[in-house]
Amino acid sequence: MDKVAGQKRAVQLLYPPIEPFDQRILDVGDGHNVYVEQCGNPDGVPIVVLHGGPGGGCSPSMRRYFDPSHYRIILFDQRGCGRSRPHAEVEYNSTWHLVADIEQIREVLGIDRWMVFGGSWGATLALIYAQTHAVSVLHLILRGVFLGTQSELDWFYGGGAGQFWPEAWVRFSNLIPESEHGDFIAAYAARLFSGDLMLETRYARAWAGWENALASIESTGISGESPSQHARAFARLENHYFANKLFLTPDQAILNNMDKISDVSAHIVQGRYDMICPPQTAWRLVQAWPKARLQMVAKAGHALSDAPISAELVKIMDALRV
């Protein structure tokens, strides 16, 4: 099946497109203004959707995994990306700023407790938010688990994934002089934060292209070129977070704090052939979390849009309506 056919199949599995009943810009402090929207049933079960990246931004398709007659669906663009401003800004932009933003959104919207839905970096953020504010969480729905560990970063930016996608890895790595190949995150940071907009955009597109090329199981290893503004926010924010080890000290690492969510239930969906966030990570998480259910999805990669991933997530959200 070609990539276009796979995307069409995924779209058919989702609920029909819906429009927000509420859109606002929320001043979260530190000079940041965050875009927030609500759609679905205003009196329904609230669920907040955490997009990936960091820096990916939310999209209308993310509204479509939930029955709009049952769920009150809240999406927002995290600091620095999407419709939030200032764009591509890394100052006052950390994991802990985002955790505080999520809790502020909950309070502003007058929600007591809500479900939390997130994939990739969104899963990371969902877990850290839940460990910080467990009393606010009804249930977690996670996809393509990323725990922010050094071994995961080494896999993706140290050549591990490149052994499966050598042609894509060469495009990513050859932009950096060989003398800097010991730390691609640092090497890209020097270009992404150079102050030269053209240089930043070139390297941002390469950074985004490497990840996009590996996201879907239908991929040929060649991704389309991302729009410059999206790529710059995505690359700068990801690089900023990864260079700073996600702003987590060793005692704040997710697996070291599983006792804080021991009473929180979860569903986890993981693509068997996820090249960005390998299945071992989701497996390790579930071993430390008795109330979590792991669904390993055959013939699926990392992308939310992979048809088997979409099907499983919709199935879970429908089952949770009961």
C-alpha positions as CSV (number, residue, x, y, z in Angstrom):
1,M,0.0,0.0,0.0
2,D,1.3,3.4,-0.9
3,K,1.6,6.3,1.7
4,V,-1.4,8.2,0.3
5,A,-3.7,5.1,0.4
6,G,-2.6,4.5,4.0
7,Q,-3.4,8.1,5.0
8,K,-6.8,7.8,3.4
9,R,-7.5,4.6,5.3
10,A,-6.5,6.3,8.6
11,V,-8.8,9.3,7.9
12,Q,-11.8,7.0,7.2
13,L,-11.4,5.5,10.7
14,L,-11.8,8.8,12.5
15,Y,-14.9,10.8,13.5
16,P,-16.1,13.4,10.9
17,P,-14.5,16.8,11.1
18,I,-15.8,19.2,13.8
19,E,-15.3,22.9,14.5
20,P,-14.4,24.3,18.0
21,F,-17.1,25.9,20.1
22,D,-14.5,27.9,21.9
23,Q,-11.1,29.4,20.8
24,R,-9.0,31.6,23.0
25,I,-5.5,32.9,23.6
26,L,-4.5,32.4,27.2
27,D,-1.8,34.5,28.8
28,V,0.3,32.0,30.8
29,G,2.9,34.4,31.9
30,D,6.6,34.9,31.1
31,G,5.5,36.7,27.9
32,H,3.9,33.6,26.4
33,N,0.4,33.4,25.0
34,V,-1.0,29.9,24.4
35,Y,-3.8,29.0,21.9
36,V,-6.5,26.9,23.4
37,E,-9.6,25.4,21.8
38,Q,-12.6,23.3,22.8
39,C,-14.9,21.2,20.7
40,G,-17.4,18.4,21.0
41,N,-19.9,18.3,23.9
42,P,-19.5,21.2,26.3
43,D,-21.0,19.0,29.0
44,G,-19.1,15.9,28.0
45,V,-16.2,14.0,29.6
46,P,-13.3,16.4,29.3
47,I,-10.1,15.2,27.6
48,V,-7.0,17.2,26.9
49,V,-4.9,16.4,23.9
50,L,-1.1,16.9,24.2
51,H,0.7,17.1,20.8
52,G,4.1,15.8,20.1
53,G,7.4,17.4,19.4
54,P,8.1,19.4,21.5
55,G,7.1,22.0,19.0
56,G,4.7,20.0,16.8
57,G,1.5,22.0,17.4
58,C,-2.0,20.6,17.3
59,S,-4.1,20.1,14.2
60,P,-7.8,19.7,13.3
61,S,-7.3,16.0,12.8
62,M,-6.5,15.5,16.5
63,R,-10.1,16.4,17.3
64,R,-11.3,13.4,15.4
65,Y,-10.3,10.5,17.7
66,F,-13.2,11.2,20.0
67,D,-17.0,10.8,19.8
68,P,-18.0,14.5,19.8
69,S,-21.3,13.7,21.4
70,H,-19.6,12.2,24.4
71,Y,-16.3,14.1,24.9
72,R,-15.4,17.7,25.6
73,I,-12.2,17.9,23.6
74,I,-9.5,20.4,24.6
75,L,-6.5,21.0,22.3
76,F,-3.8,23.6,22.7
77,D,-0.5,24.6,21.1
78,Q,2.3,24.4,23.6
79,R,4.6,27.4,24.2
80,G,6.4,28.6,21.1
81,C,4.6,26.6,18.4
82,G,1.4,26.5,16.3
83,R,-0.8,29.5,17.0
84,S,0.9,30.3,20.4
85,R,3.2,33.2,20.6
86,P,6.1,34.2,20.6
87,H,6.8,31.7,17.8
88,A,9.8,29.4,18.1
89,E,10.7,31.0,21.4
90,V,12.7,28.9,23.9
91,E,13.1,31.3,26.7
92,Y,10.8,30.4,29.6
93,N,10.0,27.2,27.8
94,S,10.6,24.0,29.7
95,T,8.8,20.8,30.7
96,W,7.8,22.5,34.0
97,H,6.4,25.6,32.3
98,L,4.2,23.3,30.1
99,V,3.0,21.3,33.1
100,A,2.0,24.5,34.8
101,D,0.3,25.7,31.6
102,I,-1.8,22.4,31.4
103,E,-2.9,22.9,35.0
104,Q,-3.7,26.6,34.3
105,I,-5.9,25.6,31.3
106,R,-7.8,23.1,33.5
107,E,-8.5,25.7,36.1
108,V,-9.5,28.4,33.7
109,L,-11.9,26.0,31.9
110,G,-13.4,25.0,35.3
111,I,-12.6,21.4,34.9
112,D,-12.3,19.2,38.0
113,R,-10.7,16.1,36.5
114,W,-10.0,15.1,32.9
115,M,-8.6,12.4,30.7
116,V,-5.2,13.1,29.2
117,F,-4.3,11.9,25.7
118,G,-0.8,12.2,24.3
119,G,1.6,10.6,21.9
120,S,5.4,10.7,21.6
121,W,6.5,13.8,23.4
122,G,2.8,14.3,24.3
123,A,3.0,11.0,26.1
124,T,6.1,12.2,28.0
125,L,4.4,15.4,29.0
126,A,1.2,13.5,30.0
127,L,3.1,11.2,32.3
128,I,5.0,14.1,34.0
129,Y,1.8,16.1,34.3
130,A,0.0,13.1,35.9
131,Q,2.9,12.5,38.3
132,T,2.7,16.2,39.3
133,H,-1.1,16.5,39.4
134,A,-2.4,12.9,39.8
135,V,-5.6,14.1,41.5
136,S,-6.6,16.0,38.3
137,V,-6.3,12.9,36.0
138,L,-9.1,10.5,35.3
139,H,-7.3,8.3,32.9
140,L,-4.3,8.4,30.5
141,I,-4.3,7.4,26.9
142,L,-0.7,7.2,25.5
143,R,0.8,6.4,22.1
144,G,4.4,5.9,21.0
145,V,5.9,6.2,24.4
146,F,9.0,8.4,24.9
147,L,10.5,8.7,28.4
148,G,13.2,11.3,27.6
149,T,16.1,9.1,28.6
150,Q,19.6,9.4,27.2
151,S,19.4,6.0,25.6
152,E,16.4,7.0,23.6
153,L,18.1,10.2,22.4
154,D,21.2,8.1,21.6
155,W,19.1,5.7,19.5
156,F,17.6,8.5,17.4
157,Y,20.4,11.0,17.2
158,G,23.4,8.7,17.7
159,G,23.0,6.5,14.7
160,G,20.8,3.6,16.0
161,A,17.8,4.3,13.9
162,G,20.2,5.3,11.1
163,Q,21.2,1.6,10.8
164,F,17.6,0.9,9.5
165,W,17.4,4.1,7.4
166,P,21.0,4.7,6.2
167,E,19.9,6.9,3.3
168,A,17.8,9.2,5.5
169,W,20.6,9.2,8.1
170,V,23.2,10.3,5.6
171,R,21.0,13.3,4.6
172,F,20.7,14.3,8.3
173,S,24.3,13.7,9.3
174,N,26.2,14.9,6.2
175,L,25.1,18.5,6.9
176,I,27.4,18.4,9.9
177,P,31.2,18.3,9.7
178,E,32.7,15.0,10.7
179,S,34.5,16.6,13.6
180,E,31.1,17.3,15.2
181,H,29.6,13.9,14.7
182,G,30.0,13.0,18.4
183,D,27.0,15.1,19.3
184,F,24.5,15.8,16.6
185,I,22.1,17.6,19.1
186,A,24.8,20.1,20.0
187,A,25.9,20.4,16.3
188,Y,22.4,21.2,15.1
189,A,21.9,23.6,18.1
190,A,24.8,25.7,16.9
191,R,23.0,26.2,13.6
192,L,19.4,26.3,14.8
193,F,20.2,29.2,17.2
194,S,22.8,31.0,15.0
195,G,20.7,34.1,14.6
196,D,20.9,33.7,10.8
197,L,17.3,33.0,9.7
198,M,18.2,31.3,6.4
199,L,20.7,29.0,8.1
200,E,18.3,28.2,10.9
201,T,15.6,27.3,8.4
202,R,17.8,25.1,6.4
203,Y,18.9,23.0,9.4
204,A,15.4,23.1,10.9
205,R,14.0,21.5,7.7
206,A,16.8,18.8,7.8
207,W,16.0,18.1,11.5
208,A,12.3,17.8,10.9
209,G,12.9,15.8,7.7
210,W,14.9,13.2,9.6
211,E,12.1,12.6,12.0
212,N,9.3,12.8,9.4
213,A,11.1,10.3,7.2
214,L,10.9,7.6,9.9
215,A,7.4,8.3,11.4
216,S,5.1,6.2,9.3
217,I,5.4,2.5,8.5
218,E,4.4,3.5,5.0
219,S,7.4,5.8,4.6
220,T,9.8,5.5,1.7
221,G,12.4,7.4,3.8
222,I,11.8,10.6,1.9
223,S,9.5,13.2,3.5
224,G,8.1,16.3,2.0
225,E,9.7,19.6,3.0
226,S,8.0,21.2,6.0
227,P,6.9,24.8,5.8
228,S,9.7,27.0,7.1
229,Q,7.8,28.4,10.1
230,H,6.6,25.0,11.3
231,A,10.0,23.4,10.8
232,R,11.8,26.2,12.6
233,A,9.6,26.0,15.7
234,F,9.6,22.2,15.7
235,A,13.4,21.9,15.3
236,R,14.4,24.7,17.7
237,L,12.0,23.5,20.5
238,E,12.9,19.8,20.1
239,N,16.6,20.6,20.1
240,H,16.2,22.9,23.1
241,Y,14.4,20.3,25.2
242,F,16.7,17.5,24.2
243,A,19.9,19.5,24.8
244,N,18.6,20.2,28.3
245,K,17.6,16.5,29.0
246,L,14.0,17.5,29.0
247,F,14.7,19.6,32.1
248,L,14.5,16.5,34.3
249,T,16.9,15.8,37.1
250,P,17.6,12.1,37.8
251,D,15.2,12.1,40.7
252,Q,12.5,13.5,38.4
253,A,12.9,10.8,35.7
254,I,9.5,9.2,34.9
255,L,10.4,5.6,35.9
256,N,11.6,6.9,39.2
257,N,8.2,8.4,40.0
258,M,5.8,5.7,39.0
259,D,4.5,5.4,42.6
260,K,2.9,8.8,42.1
261,I,0.5,7.4,39.5
262,S,0.1,3.9,40.9
263,D,-3.7,4.6,41.3
264,V,-4.1,6.1,37.8
265,S,-5.2,3.8,35.0
266,A,-4.0,4.0,31.4
267,H,-4.2,2.6,27.9
268,I,-0.9,2.6,25.9
269,V,-0.8,2.0,22.1
270,Q,2.6,1.2,20.6
271,G,3.5,0.5,17.0
272,R,5.6,-2.7,16.8
273,Y,7.9,-1.1,14.2
274,D,8.2,2.4,15.7
275,M,11.6,3.6,14.6
276,I,11.5,6.9,16.6
277,C,10.3,5.5,20.0
278,P,11.1,1.8,20.0
279,P,8.7,-0.6,21.7
280,Q,11.1,-1.5,24.5
281,T,10.3,1.9,26.2
282,A,6.6,1.2,26.3
283,W,7.3,-2.3,27.6
284,R,9.5,-0.9,30.4
285,L,6.8,1.6,31.4
286,V,4.1,-1.1,31.7
287,Q,6.3,-3.3,33.8
288,A,6.4,-0.5,36.4
289,W,2.7,0.3,36.1
290,P,0.2,-2.5,37.0
291,K,-2.8,-0.3,36.1
292,A,-1.7,0.3,32.5
293,R,-2.7,-1.8,29.6
294,L,-0.3,-2.1,26.6
295,Q,-1.6,-2.8,23.1
296,M,1.3,-3.6,20.8
297,V,0.0,-2.9,17.2
298,A,1.4,-5.0,14.5
299,K,2.4,-3.5,11.2
300,A,2.5,0.0,12.6
301,G,5.1,2.7,13.1
302,H,5.3,5.8,15.2
303,A,2.8,8.1,13.3
304,L,-0.6,8.9,14.9
305,S,-1.9,8.7,11.3
306,D,-0.8,5.1,10.7
307,A,-4.1,3.3,10.1
308,P,-3.7,0.5,12.7
309,I,-2.7,3.1,15.3
310,S,-5.7,5.3,14.5
311,A,-8.0,2.3,14.6
312,E,-6.8,1.2,18.1
313,L,-7.0,4.7,19.6
314,V,-10.6,5.2,18.3
315,K,-11.5,1.8,19.6
316,I,-10.1,2.6,23.1
317,M,-11.8,6.0,23.2
318,D,-15.1,4.5,22.2
319,A,-14.8,1.7,24.9
320,L,-14.1,4.4,27.5
321,R,-17.5,6.0,26.9
322,V,-19.1,3.2,28.9
